[in-house]
Amino acid sequence: MNFVPMADTRQSIRFTGAIYTPETVARALSELVAAHAGGIDGRVLEPSVGDGAFLSALARLMPEHPFTAVDIDNVVIERLRARKDGVSSQSEFHVGDFIKFACDRLEAGEPSFRMVVGNPPFIRKHNFSKEFGDVVERLGALTDYPPKSLKNSWAAFLIASAHLIGPRGLVAFILPYEMMTVAYGQAALLHLLGIFDRIDLYVPNERAFPEIDQDAIIFFGRKGLDDERGLRLQHVASLSALSTATEHRVSLDKATDLSLELNGFLIERKTVDRLRRMRSDVSRISDFCSSAPGVVTAANDFFIQTAERIRELGLDEFALPILKRGSLPKSSPIFTANDFEELSGCQRSRLLKITAPKEDLTDAAQAYVVKGELQKLNERYKCRNRKPWYNVPLVTPAAGFVFRRSHEFPRLFINEAGVYVTDNVYGITPKSGFTIRGICYSFYNSLTFLFAELDGRFYGGGVLELSPVEFRNLPLAYHEPSAQEFAAFLEVHRSGDVDAMLDFGDGWLARKLRLPHSDLVALRLAWSSVRSHRLRHGRPGPASTA
């Protein structure tokens, strides 16, 4: 992972993973490695070497060590070979895919490295090339690690590096923050705790990559220690100032509480213990409803248009009401037909549902289908598997919905308008014996909101995201409100003030769960702390975005 000029597109980053390391961060990490390198003899490896930021810093700090640098870009390697300064004379250079390089070494049983240092590329699995996907499968077989869990290139680099070092050594990587928040990141962490004697995760207040709005942490794993085993969180001001760390020991008694434990540096220890008990005592959202993503069009810009554009195209007979990513309902938790009409005036809100064979379509519909074919939309994977390709499968409008992504806090709505939703929104259908009013009423409280922060993950700008599984597993203390209670609930929401909403929800929650006032205070403080950490880099935004 190495920093690229801002002129390069995000699409380029998506497929190459190239995000170059700021010099101050590379220097700080290299100093950390050098400080713990005593007694570790042998070769240092930098995978995905890029501009050689770590190679140069480590060569100055540890001139006695030989170095190996790997990069898939031949130009990068040739530049490093030509450099007269900042590169150790003992350096070896290899052009090629690091995961293949690692697999070849593991299969051959060649001498291990002692230290692996760097910033691996960030490429999501659905953007893997076939060749890279194949070599990741090979790595999984060689390391006995499930390939399906290697959902990002950084995870593959990390697992490969952990298996390349000998019985005494270390791996130091800059990694995306999602290692601590997503399931496959936490799975990798648990696996690595079986390889390293001690792992330290350095978590900063500042972003390492502000140019691309990206959060990161430092993974520092060591083998061959006689003491100080386990997992620690090191809370630092920035990844350029690692000496400012405040250490927090992570308890691993229960793997199911890992999300909670990894946020322990933000929450008091006694509160963490209370939260563990609360979670085990409270039901989950999935006990009261089913939930599923909405309509997958495979080409929203083609299949979802404004009402005005639909009229211009003469396609009114094929249009259905739909709520898509970017739509922003009001503060009220009831989404009405009037709310939808207001949104329709300025946003794409009509889904085209065209089912007949092309030759049987109206002239207007046939012309629009041809337009899509000229754009080669019919060749997209999900489209070409449909018959005909433009017949978008529908997901029945549900009684309620929740946005997959949110900004200030999660939002759950009653779908009084009966609209369809896209797959960036989860439709909610109550189970027998429960109502959408009860689920909506029961959702807005500090307990559910806190675990949304703990179980979800966040991206640039501080946007919170909940996967379908994460949403279903949120704790929910169900309460069926009376007409008077629900009217009061709606009145509080009209203010749009999240603290007022939580004050209301926490009031009935305390009565239902018989929580002492101290527990309520602890819940709210924990939610505020974790949420503030997520929003610390975020731009001011609306209460909900999808």
C-alpha positions as CSV (number, residue, x, y, z in Angstrom):
1,M,0.0,0.0,0.0
2,N,1.7,3.2,-1.1
3,F,0.5,6.7,-1.6
4,V,-0.4,7.8,-5.2
5,P,-0.9,11.3,-6.5
6,M,-4.4,12.7,-6.1
7,A,-4.7,12.9,-9.9
8,D,-5.0,9.1,-9.9
9,T,-8.5,8.0,-9.6
10,R,-10.1,6.0,-6.8
11,Q,-10.9,3.4,-9.4
12,S,-7.1,2.9,-10.0
13,I,-6.6,2.5,-6.2
14,R,-9.5,0.0,-6.1
15,F,-7.7,-2.4,-8.5
16,T,-4.0,-1.7,-7.6
17,G,-4.3,-1.0,-3.9
18,A,-1.6,1.6,-4.4
19,I,-1.6,4.1,-1.5
20,Y,1.9,5.3,-0.6
21,T,3.0,5.7,3.0
22,P,3.6,9.3,4.4
23,E,7.2,9.7,5.2
24,T,6.5,10.5,8.9
25,V,4.5,7.3,9.4
26,A,7.2,5.2,7.6
27,R,9.8,6.7,9.9
28,A,7.8,6.1,13.1
29,L,7.1,2.5,12.2
30,S,10.7,1.9,11.2
31,E,11.8,3.3,14.6
32,L,9.4,1.0,16.4
33,V,10.8,-2.0,14.5
34,A,14.4,-1.0,15.2
35,A,13.6,-0.5,18.9
36,H,12.4,-4.2,19.1
37,A,15.0,-5.7,16.7
38,G,17.5,-6.5,19.4
39,G,18.5,-10.2,19.3
40,I,16.7,-10.7,15.9
41,D,19.3,-11.5,13.3
42,G,18.6,-12.2,9.7
43,R,17.0,-10.7,6.5
44,V,14.3,-8.0,6.5
45,L,11.5,-8.3,3.9
46,E,9.4,-5.4,2.5
47,P,6.6,-6.7,0.3
48,S,5.0,-4.2,-2.1
49,V,8.0,-1.9,-1.6
50,G,6.7,1.0,-3.7
51,D,8.9,4.0,-3.3
52,G,11.1,2.3,-0.7
53,A,10.0,4.4,2.2
54,F,10.5,1.6,4.8
55,L,13.5,0.2,3.0
56,S,15.4,3.6,3.3
57,A,14.4,4.2,6.9
58,L,15.3,0.7,8.0
59,A,18.6,0.7,6.1
60,R,19.6,3.8,8.1
61,L,18.4,2.4,11.4
62,M,19.6,-1.2,11.0
63,P,22.5,-1.1,8.5
64,E,23.7,-4.6,9.7
65,H,20.6,-6.3,8.3
66,P,20.3,-7.6,4.8
67,F,17.1,-6.6,3.0
68,T,14.7,-8.1,0.4
69,A,12.3,-5.9,-1.5
70,V,9.4,-7.2,-3.6
71,D,7.0,-5.3,-5.9
72,I,4.9,-6.3,-8.8
73,D,5.9,-3.1,-10.7
74,N,9.2,-3.6,-12.6
75,V,9.6,0.2,-12.9
76,V,9.5,0.5,-9.1
77,I,12.2,-2.1,-8.7
78,E,14.5,-0.7,-11.4
79,R,14.3,2.8,-9.7
80,L,15.3,1.3,-6.4
81,R,18.2,-0.7,-7.9
82,A,19.5,2.5,-9.5
83,R,19.4,4.5,-6.3
84,K,22.8,5.4,-4.8
85,D,21.5,6.4,-1.4
86,G,19.0,5.1,1.1
87,V,19.3,1.5,0.0
88,S,21.4,-1.1,1.7
89,S,24.2,-2.6,-0.4
90,Q,22.9,-6.0,0.9
91,S,19.5,-5.5,-0.7
92,E,17.9,-8.1,-3.0
93,F,15.1,-7.1,-5.3
94,H,12.3,-9.3,-6.8
95,V,9.8,-8.3,-9.4
96,G,6.5,-10.1,-9.1
97,D,3.4,-10.8,-7.0
98,F,4.3,-11.1,-3.4
99,I,1.7,-13.8,-2.6
100,K,3.2,-16.0,-5.3
101,F,6.7,-15.1,-4.0
102,A,5.6,-16.2,-0.5
103,C,3.9,-19.4,-1.7
104,D,7.1,-20.4,-3.6
105,R,9.2,-19.8,-0.5
106,L,6.8,-21.8,1.7
107,E,6.6,-24.7,-0.7
108,A,10.4,-24.8,-1.1
109,G,11.0,-24.5,2.6
110,E,13.6,-21.9,2.0
111,P,15.2,-19.9,4.8
112,S,12.8,-17.8,6.7
113,F,12.9,-14.0,7.1
114,R,13.2,-12.4,10.5
115,M,11.2,-9.2,10.0
116,V,8.5,-8.2,7.5
117,V,7.7,-4.5,7.4
118,G,5.5,-2.5,5.1
119,N,2.1,-1.3,3.9
120,P,0.3,-4.0,1.9
121,P,-2.1,-3.1,-0.9
122,F,-5.8,-2.8,-0.2
123,I,-7.8,-4.6,-2.9
124,R,-11.2,-6.1,-2.2
125,K,-11.9,-9.7,-3.2
126,H,-14.4,-8.9,-5.9
127,N,-11.6,-6.8,-7.6
128,F,-9.0,-9.6,-7.6
129,S,-7.7,-10.6,-11.0
130,K,-8.2,-14.3,-11.8
131,E,-4.4,-14.8,-11.4
132,F,-4.3,-13.2,-8.0
133,G,-7.4,-15.1,-6.8
134,D,-5.8,-18.3,-7.8
135,V,-2.6,-17.6,-5.9
136,V,-4.6,-16.5,-2.8
137,E,-6.3,-20.0,-3.0
138,R,-2.9,-21.5,-3.1
139,L,-1.8,-19.5,0.0
140,G,-4.8,-20.7,1.9
141,A,-3.9,-24.3,1.2
142,L,-0.3,-23.8,2.2
143,T,-1.1,-22.0,5.5
144,D,-4.3,-24.0,6.4
145,Y,-6.2,-20.7,6.4
146,P,-9.7,-20.6,4.7
147,P,-9.2,-18.8,1.4
148,K,-12.8,-17.5,1.6
149,S,-11.7,-15.5,4.6
150,L,-9.0,-13.7,2.6
151,K,-11.4,-11.1,1.4
152,N,-8.8,-8.4,0.9
153,S,-5.3,-8.4,-0.4
154,W,-4.0,-7.0,2.9
155,A,-5.3,-10.0,4.8
156,A,-3.4,-12.3,2.3
157,F,-0.2,-10.3,2.7
158,L,-0.5,-10.5,6.5
159,I,-1.1,-14.2,6.7
160,A,1.7,-14.9,4.2
161,S,4.1,-12.8,6.1
162,A,3.3,-14.4,9.5
163,H,4.2,-17.8,8.0
164,L,7.4,-16.5,6.4
165,I,9.2,-15.4,9.6
166,G,11.1,-17.9,11.8
167,P,10.7,-18.8,15.4
168,R,12.0,-15.4,16.5
169,G,11.0,-12.3,14.6
170,L,8.3,-9.7,13.9
171,V,5.8,-8.4,11.4
172,A,5.0,-4.7,11.3
173,F,2.3,-3.5,8.9
174,I,0.1,-0.5,8.3
175,L,-3.4,-1.9,7.9
176,P,-6.9,-0.5,7.3
177,Y,-8.9,0.1,10.4
178,E,-11.3,-2.6,9.3
179,M,-9.0,-5.2,10.7
180,M,-10.6,-4.4,14.0
181,T,-14.2,-4.1,12.8
182,V,-15.0,-6.6,10.0
183,A,-15.5,-10.3,10.6
184,Y,-12.7,-11.4,8.3
185,G,-10.3,-8.9,9.9
186,Q,-11.1,-10.2,13.4
187,A,-10.8,-13.8,12.1
188,A,-7.3,-13.0,10.8
189,L,-6.4,-11.4,14.2
190,L,-7.6,-14.5,16.1
191,H,-5.6,-16.8,13.7
192,L,-2.5,-14.7,14.2
193,L,-2.7,-14.8,18.0
194,G,-2.0,-18.5,17.5
195,I,1.2,-17.6,15.6
196,F,2.6,-14.6,17.5
197,D,3.4,-14.5,21.2
198,R,2.3,-10.8,21.3
199,I,0.3,-8.5,19.0
200,D,0.1,-4.8,19.5
201,L,-2.5,-2.8,17.5
202,Y,-1.6,1.0,17.4
203,V,-4.9,2.9,17.0
204,P,-4.6,6.6,16.2
205,N,-6.8,9.6,16.7
206,E,-5.6,11.1,13.4
207,R,-5.9,9.5,9.9
208,A,-2.8,8.1,8.4
209,F,-4.1,8.9,4.8
210,P,-6.0,12.2,5.0
211,E,-5.8,12.7,1.2
212,I,-8.1,9.7,0.6
213,D,-10.1,10.0,3.9
214,Q,-8.7,6.6,5.0
215,D,-8.3,5.4,8.6
216,A,-5.5,3.0,9.4
217,I,-3.8,1.1,12.3
218,I,-0.4,-0.5,12.9
219,F,-0.2,-4.2,13.4
220,F,2.9,-5.2,15.3
221,G,3.2,-9.0,15.9
222,R,6.2,-10.6,17.6
223,K,7.5,-14.2,18.0
224,G,10.0,-15.6,20.4
225,L,9.1,-13.7,23.5
226,D,9.6,-15.1,26.9
227,D,6.9,-13.0,28.6
228,E,4.4,-10.2,27.8
229,R,2.2,-12.5,25.7
230,G,-1.3,-11.6,24.5
231,L,-3.0,-8.8,22.6
232,R,-2.7,-5.1,23.4
233,L,-4.3,-1.9,22.1
234,Q,-2.0,1.1,22.0
235,H,-4.0,4.3,21.7
236,V,-1.8,7.0,20.1
237,A,-2.3,10.6,18.9
238,S,-1.2,9.6,15.4
239,L,0.7,6.9,13.5
240,S,3.6,9.4,13.4
241,A,3.8,9.6,17.2
242,L,3.9,6.0,18.5
243,S,5.7,6.9,21.7
244,T,2.5,8.6,23.0
245,A,0.8,5.3,23.4
246,T,-1.7,4.5,26.2
247,E,-1.8,0.7,26.6
248,H,-4.9,-1.4,27.0
249,R,-4.8,-5.2,27.5
250,V,-7.5,-7.1,25.6
251,S,-9.2,-10.0,27.2
252,L,-9.8,-13.0,24.9
253,D,-11.9,-15.2,27.1
254,K,-14.8,-15.0,24.7
255,A,-14.2,-14.7,21.0
256,T,-17.8,-13.6,20.5
257,D,-17.0,-10.4,22.5
258,L,-14.0,-9.5,20.3
259,S,-15.8,-6.4,18.9
260,L,-16.5,-5.2,22.4
261,E,-13.0,-5.9,23.6
262,L,-11.3,-4.1,20.7
263,N,-13.2,-1.0,21.6
264,G,-12.1,-1.4,25.2
265,F,-9.7,1.6,24.9
266,L,-12.7,3.8,24.5
267,I,-14.9,2.3,27.3
268,E,-14.2,1.8,31.0
269,R,-13.3,-1.8,31.9
270,K,-16.2,-2.1,34.3
271,T,-18.6,-0.9,31.6
272,V,-17.2,-3.5,29.2
273,D,-18.0,-6.2,31.7
274,R,-21.6,-4.8,32.2
275,L,-22.1,-4.7,28.4
276,R,-21.1,-8.3,28.0
277,R,-23.7,-9.3,30.6
278,M,-26.4,-7.1,29.0
279,R,-25.8,-8.6,25.6
280,S,-26.1,-12.1,26.8
281,D,-29.4,-11.2,28.6
282,V,-31.1,-9.3,25.8
283,S,-32.7,-10.7,22.7
284,R,-31.5,-9.9,19.2
285,I,-33.3,-8.1,16.4
286,S,-33.6,-11.4,14.5
287,D,-35.8,-12.8,17.2
288,F,-38.5,-10.4,16.2
289,C,-38.2,-9.9,12.5
290,S,-36.6,-11.1,9.3
291,S,-34.5,-8.7,7.3
292,A,-32.9,-8.7,3.8
293,P,-31.4,-6.3,1.3
294,G,-33.7,-4.8,-1.2
295,V,-33.7,-4.8,-5.0
296,V,-30.5,-5.4,-6.9
297,T,-30.7,-3.7,-10.3
298,A,-27.0,-4.1,-11.3
299,A,-27.2,-0.7,-12.9
300,N,-29.0,1.9,-10.8
301,D,-28.2,4.8,-13.1
302,F,-30.0,3.0,-15.9
303,F,-32.9,1.3,-14.0
304,I,-33.7,4.1,-11.5
305,Q,-34.7,7.5,-12.8
306,T,-36.5,10.6,-11.7
307,A,-40.3,10.9,-12.2
308,E,-39.7,13.7,-14.6
309,R,-37.2,11.6,-16.7
310,I,-39.6,8.7,-16.8
311,R,-42.3,11.0,-18.2
312,E,-39.9,12.3,-20.8
313,L,-39.1,8.7,-21.9
314,G,-42.7,7.7,-22.0
315,L,-42.1,4.8,-19.6
316,D,-44.7,5.7,-16.8
317,E,-46.4,2.3,-17.2
318,F,-43.2,0.5,-16.2
319,A,-42.3,2.7,-13.2
320,L,-42.5,1.6,-9.5
321,P,-41.7,3.7,-6.4
322,I,-38.3,3.0,-4.9
323,L,-36.0,4.4,-2.2
324,K,-32.3,4.3,-3.1
325,R,-28.9,5.1,-1.7
326,G,-28.6,8.8,-1.0
327,S,-32.2,9.3,-0.2
328,L,-32.8,11.1,3.0
329,P,-36.1,10.8,4.9
330,K,-37.1,13.3,7.5
331,S,-36.5,12.8,11.2
332,S,-39.8,11.1,11.6
333,P,-39.5,7.3,11.8
334,I,-42.6,6.9,9.7
335,F,-42.0,7.1,6.0
336,T,-45.2,8.3,4.4
337,A,-46.5,8.6,0.8
338,N,-46.1,12.4,1.2
339,D,-42.5,12.0,2.3
340,F,-41.9,9.9,-0.9
341,E,-43.5,12.5,-3.1
342,E,-41.3,15.2,-1.6
343,L,-38.2,13.1,-2.4
344,S,-39.5,12.4,-5.9
345,G,-39.3,16.0,-6.8
346,C,-35.5,16.1,-6.6
347,Q,-34.2,12.5,-6.5
348,R,-34.3,9.3,-8.6
349,S,-37.2,7.5,-7.2
350,R,-38.7,5.4,-10.0
351,L,-37.6,1.8,-10.7
352,L,-38.1,0.5,-14.3
353,K,-39.7,-3.0,-14.2
354,I,-39.8,-4.2,-17.8
355,T,-40.6,-7.8,-18.3
356,A,-41.7,-8.6,-21.8
357,P,-39.5,-9.8,-24.7
358,K,-38.0,-6.9,-26.6
359,E,-40.1,-7.4,-29.7
360,D,-43.3,-7.1,-27.6
361,L,-42.3,-3.9,-25.9
362,T,-43.7,-0.4,-26.7
363,D,-41.5,1.7,-28.9
364,A,-40.4,3.8,-26.0
365,A,-39.4,0.8,-23.9
366,Q,-37.7,-0.9,-26.8
367,A,-35.6,2.2,-27.5
368,Y,-34.6,2.4,-23.8
369,V,-33.5,-1.3,-23.8
370,V,-31.5,-0.8,-26.9
371,K,-29.8,2.2,-25.2
372,G,-28.8,-0.1,-22.4
373,E,-27.4,-2.6,-24.8
374,L,-25.3,0.0,-26.5
375,Q,-23.8,0.7,-23.0
376,K,-23.1,-3.1,-22.8
377,L,-25.2,-3.3,-19.6
378,N,-26.5,-6.6,-20.9
379,E,-23.0,-8.0,-20.6
380,R,-22.7,-7.3,-16.8
381,Y,-22.6,-10.4,-14.7
382,K,-26.0,-10.0,-12.9
383,C,-27.7,-8.7,-16.0
384,R,-26.6,-11.4,-18.4
385,N,-28.0,-14.0,-16.0
386,R,-31.5,-12.6,-16.2
387,K,-34.0,-13.5,-18.9
388,P,-34.4,-10.9,-20.4
389,W,-31.4,-9.0,-19.1
390,Y,-33.5,-5.9,-18.2
391,N,-36.1,-7.7,-16.1
392,V,-35.0,-6.6,-12.6
393,P,-36.0,-9.1,-9.9
394,L,-38.2,-7.5,-7.3
395,V,-38.1,-7.8,-3.5
396,T,-41.5,-7.2,-2.0
397,P,-41.8,-4.0,-0.1
398,A,-41.4,-4.7,3.6
399,A,-43.2,-3.3,6.6
400,G,-40.1,-1.3,7.6
401,F,-36.5,-0.6,6.5
402,V,-33.1,0.5,7.8
403,F,-30.3,2.0,5.9
404,R,-27.1,-0.1,5.7
405,R,-25.0,3.1,6.1
406,S,-25.6,6.0,8.5
407,H,-23.8,9.0,9.6
408,E,-24.8,10.5,13.0
409,F,-26.8,7.5,14.1
410,P,-28.7,4.5,12.6
411,R,-32.2,5.1,11.3
412,L,-35.0,2.5,11.2
413,F,-38.3,3.5,9.5
414,I,-41.9,2.2,9.2
415,N,-42.6,1.9,5.5
416,E,-46.1,3.4,5.5
417,A,-45.5,4.5,1.8
418,G,-45.1,0.9,0.8
419,V,-42.1,1.7,-1.5
420,Y,-39.5,-0.7,-2.8
421,V,-35.9,-0.3,-1.6
422,T,-32.5,-0.9,-3.2
423,D,-29.9,-3.4,-1.7
424,N,-28.3,-0.5,0.2
425,V,-31.4,-0.7,2.5
426,Y,-32.6,-3.7,4.5
427,G,-36.3,-4.4,4.4
428,I,-37.8,-5.5,7.8
429,T,-40.7,-7.9,8.2
430,P,-42.0,-8.6,11.7
431,K,-42.4,-12.2,12.8
432,S,-45.7,-13.5,14.1
433,G,-46.7,-11.8,17.4
434,F,-44.6,-8.7,16.8
435,T,-45.3,-5.4,14.9
436,I,-43.2,-3.0,12.9
437,R,-44.3,-0.3,15.4
438,G,-42.9,-2.3,18.3
439,I,-39.6,-3.0,16.5
440,C,-39.2,0.7,15.5
441,Y,-40.1,1.9,18.9
442,S,-37.6,-0.5,20.5
443,F,-34.7,0.3,18.2
444,Y,-34.0,3.8,19.4
445,N,-32.1,3.5,22.7
446,S,-28.4,3.6,23.9
447,L,-28.0,-0.2,24.1
448,T,-29.0,-0.9,20.5
449,F,-27.2,2.2,19.2
450,L,-24.0,1.3,21.1
451,F,-23.8,-2.2,19.7
452,A,-24.4,-0.8,16.2
453,E,-21.2,1.2,16.7
454,L,-19.3,-1.8,18.2
455,D,-20.4,-4.4,15.7
456,G,-20.4,-2.2,12.6
457,R,-17.5,-0.8,10.7
458,F,-16.7,2.7,9.5
459,Y,-15.1,4.2,6.5
460,G,-13.8,7.5,5.3
461,G,-15.8,10.5,6.5
462,G,-16.9,8.5,9.6
463,V,-19.8,6.6,7.8
464,L,-21.1,3.7,9.9
465,E,-22.0,0.5,8.0
466,L,-23.9,-2.6,9.3
467,S,-23.8,-5.8,7.3
468,P,-27.0,-7.9,7.2
469,V,-25.6,-10.3,9.8
470,E,-24.5,-7.4,12.0
471,F,-27.9,-5.8,11.9
472,R,-29.7,-9.0,12.7
473,N,-27.5,-9.6,15.7
474,L,-28.0,-6.2,17.4
475,P,-29.5,-6.5,20.9
476,L,-33.2,-5.4,21.0
477,A,-35.3,-5.3,24.1
478,Y,-38.7,-5.5,22.5
479,H,-41.6,-3.3,23.8
480,E,-45.0,-3.1,22.2
481,P,-46.0,0.6,22.7
482,S,-49.5,1.8,23.6
483,A,-51.0,4.4,21.4
484,Q,-50.1,7.0,23.9
485,E,-46.5,5.8,24.2
486,F,-46.1,5.7,20.4
487,A,-47.5,9.2,20.0
488,A,-44.9,10.4,22.6
489,F,-42.2,8.5,20.7
490,L,-43.1,10.3,17.4
491,E,-43.2,13.7,19.2
492,V,-39.6,13.3,20.4
493,H,-38.4,12.3,16.9
494,R,-39.9,15.5,15.4
495,S,-37.1,17.4,17.1
496,G,-34.4,15.4,15.3
497,D,-32.3,15.6,18.5
498,V,-30.6,12.2,19.0
499,D,-30.1,12.8,22.7
500,A,-33.8,13.5,23.2
501,M,-34.6,10.3,21.3
502,L,-32.2,8.3,23.5
503,D,-33.5,9.9,26.7
504,F,-36.9,8.7,25.7
505,G,-35.8,5.2,24.7
506,D,-33.5,4.8,27.7
507,G,-36.4,5.6,30.0
508,W,-38.6,2.6,29.0
509,L,-35.4,0.5,28.5
510,A,-34.4,1.0,32.2
511,R,-37.9,0.0,33.4
512,K,-38.0,-3.1,31.1
513,L,-34.6,-4.4,32.0
514,R,-34.6,-3.0,35.5
515,L,-31.4,-1.1,34.9
516,P,-30.0,1.1,37.6
517,H,-29.3,4.8,36.7
518,S,-25.6,4.1,36.8
519,D,-26.0,1.5,34.0
520,L,-27.9,4.0,31.9
521,V,-25.2,6.6,32.3
522,A,-22.5,4.1,31.5
523,L,-24.4,3.0,28.3
524,R,-24.8,6.6,27.1
525,L,-21.2,7.5,27.8
526,A,-19.9,4.4,26.0
527,W,-22.1,5.1,23.0
528,S,-20.9,8.7,22.9
529,S,-17.3,7.8,23.2
530,V,-17.3,5.1,20.5
531,R,-19.4,7.2,18.2
532,S,-17.1,10.2,18.6
533,H,-14.2,8.1,17.7
534,R,-15.9,7.0,14.5
535,L,-16.9,10.6,13.7
536,R,-13.6,12.2,14.7
537,H,-12.6,12.6,11.0
538,G,-16.1,12.8,9.6
539,R,-17.4,15.8,7.6
540,P,-20.6,17.3,8.9
541,G,-23.4,15.4,7.4
542,P,-27.0,14.4,7.7
543,A,-28.5,12.2,10.3
544,S,-28.7,9.3,7.8
545,T,-27.2,8.5,4.5
546,A,-27.7,5.3,2.5
